[in-house]
Amino acid sequence: NTVLFLLLAGSRTTYGMAKAGALPRQLGRVWSKTGTPVAATLAISGGAMAFALFGDIGTLASATNFAILTVFIFVNLSMAWLRFKRPGAPRGFRAPLSIRKVPVTAALGAVVSAFLISAIDLDIMAVGLGVVAAGVVLPFIFRALGSADVWSGGNVGGTTALEVDEPVDQPPHARSA
């Protein structure tokens, strides 16, 4: 189940990060008939197959758990951060309970996710934190080197990741006439 979740959520997360400019934009390509993120799905599936063939499936499961819980932490912290940095921005939902502008659900989500991460092996955490650090640093390095042909720089189609806009790539059945 964990590997299946990796394949589904990992490919969608990779696709979204590519569209936001945090990963090479080629990973944001979709199949025109269905809107499926084919490049991201193939990349994530290839990594999972390599682990399954050459590694320990338990290591893959722990790494997936670390990755998903880290994403949950960042999402919850981002929700709280946006409350302070962009208080007037339109929201797709409302978090009902806040203490001094901090949404309680986001704070609890970050704390619980951090607690669950504490049960993961230290070697998996070390590798995972290295990947997170690389994910934070690499976009800055590529932008500084002027690799605009590989990295979109966080600005896709004139909008930043924080702006609300229509999806760039929609399957044909979802497009309005």
C-alpha positions in Angstrom: 0.0 0.0 0.0 2.8 2.4 0.8 4.4 1.9 -2.6 1.1 2.4 -4.3 0.7 5.6 -2.4 4.2 6.6 -3.5 3.3 6.0 -7.1 0.0 8.0 -7.0 0.9 10.8 -4.7 4.6 11.0 -5.7 3.8 11.5 -9.3 1.2 14.2 -8.6 3.6 16.0 -6.2 6.4 15.8 -8.7 4.1 17.1 -11.5 3.0 20.0 -9.3 6.5 20.9 -8.3 7.6 20.9 -11.9 4.7 23.2 -12.8 5.7 25.5 -10.0 9.3 25.6 -11.2 10.8 23.6 -8.3 11.8 20.6 -10.6 12.7 20.4 -14.3 9.6 21.4 -16.3 9.9 18.2 -18.4 8.4 16.4 -15.3 5.3 18.5 -15.7 4.3 17.1 -19.1 0.9 15.4 -19.3 -0.7 13.0 -21.7 -3.0 15.0 -24.0 -5.9 12.5 -23.9 -6.2 12.1 -20.1 -4.2 14.8 -18.5 -2.1 12.2 -16.7 1.4 13.4 -15.6 3.2 10.8 -17.7 6.8 12.0 -17.2 6.4 12.3 -13.5 4.7 8.9 -13.2 7.5 7.3 -15.2 10.2 8.9 -13.1 8.6 7.9 -9.8 7.8 4.4 -11.1 11.4 4.0 -12.3 12.7 4.9 -8.8 10.4 2.6 -7.1 11.3 -0.3 -9.4 15.0 0.3 -8.8 14.4 0.1 -5.0 12.3 -3.0 -5.4 14.9 -4.7 -7.6 18.1 -3.6 -5.9 17.1 -2.5 -2.4 15.0 -3.4 0.5 11.2 -2.9 0.2 11.1 -1.9 3.9 13.6 0.9 3.1 11.4 2.1 0.3 8.3 2.1 2.6 10.2 4.1 5.3 11.5 6.5 2.7 8.0 7.0 1.3 6.6 7.6 4.8 9.3 10.1 5.5 8.6 11.9 2.2 4.9 12.1 2.6 5.1 13.2 6.3 7.6 15.9 5.3 5.2 17.1 2.6 2.4 17.2 5.3 4.7 19.3 7.5 5.5 21.8 4.8 1.8 22.0 3.7 0.7 22.7 7.3 3.5 25.2 8.0 2.7 26.9 4.6 -0.9 27.4 5.6 0.2 29.1 8.8 2.8 31.2 7.1 0.3 32.4 4.4 -2.0 33.6 7.2 0.7 36.1 8.2 2.3 36.9 4.9 -0.9 37.1 2.8 -3.8 37.6 5.1 -6.1 39.0 2.4 -5.4 36.4 -0.2 -8.5 34.4 -1.4 -8.6 30.9 0.2 -10.1 27.7 -1.2 -11.2 26.7 2.3 -11.5 28.1 5.8 -9.7 26.6 8.8 -12.2 27.3 11.6 -10.1 27.5 14.8 -7.2 29.9 15.2 -5.1 31.1 18.1 -3.4 34.5 17.4 -3.9 33.9 13.6 -2.3 30.5 13.8 -4.7 27.8 12.5 -4.9 25.1 15.1 -5.5 22.3 12.6 -2.3 23.3 10.7 -0.3 23.4 13.9 -1.6 20.1 15.1 -1.0 18.6 11.6 2.7 19.7 11.6 3.3 18.5 15.2 1.6 15.0 14.6 3.6 14.6 11.3 6.8 15.5 13.1 6.0 13.0 15.9 5.3 10.2 13.3 8.6 11.0 11.5 10.4 10.4 14.8 9.6 6.7 14.5 11.5 6.4 11.2 15.1 5.0 11.3 17.8 7.6 11.6 19.6 6.6 8.4 16.4 7.0 6.4 15.8 10.4 8.1 19.4 11.5 7.3 19.0 10.6 3.6 15.5 12.2 3.5 16.8 15.4 5.1 19.6 15.5 2.5 17.0 15.2 -0.3 14.9 17.9 1.3 18.0 20.2 1.6 18.9 19.5 -2.0 15.3 20.3 -3.0 15.6 23.7 -1.3 19.0 24.6 -2.6 19.1 23.2 -6.1 16.5 25.6 -7.6 18.6 28.6 -6.4 21.8 27.1 -7.8 20.2 26.5 -11.2 18.7 30.0 -11.3 22.1 31.5 -10.4 23.7 29.5 -13.2 21.1 30.7 -15.6 19.7 27.3 -16.5 16.4 28.8 -17.7 16.1 26.0 -20.4 15.8 23.4 -17.6 14.2 25.2 -14.8 11.2 27.5 -15.2 12.2 29.7 -12.2 9.0 29.3 -10.3 7.0 31.3 -12.8 4.8 29.3 -15.1 2.7 31.1 -17.6 3.0 34.4 -15.8 1.7 33.2 -12.5 3.7 32.2 -9.4 2.9 29.1 -7.3 1.0 31.3 -4.8 -1.4 32.7 -7.3 -4.7 31.1 -8.2 -5.1 30.3 -11.8 -6.7 27.8 -14.1 -4.7 24.6 -14.6 -2.2 24.9 -17.4 -2.8 21.4 -18.8 -6.3 20.0 -18.7 -7.5 16.8 -20.3 -9.8 17.5 -23.3 -13.0 16.4 -21.4 -12.2 19.1 -18.7 -11.7 22.0 -21.0 -14.6 24.5 -21.4 -15.8 25.2 -25.0 
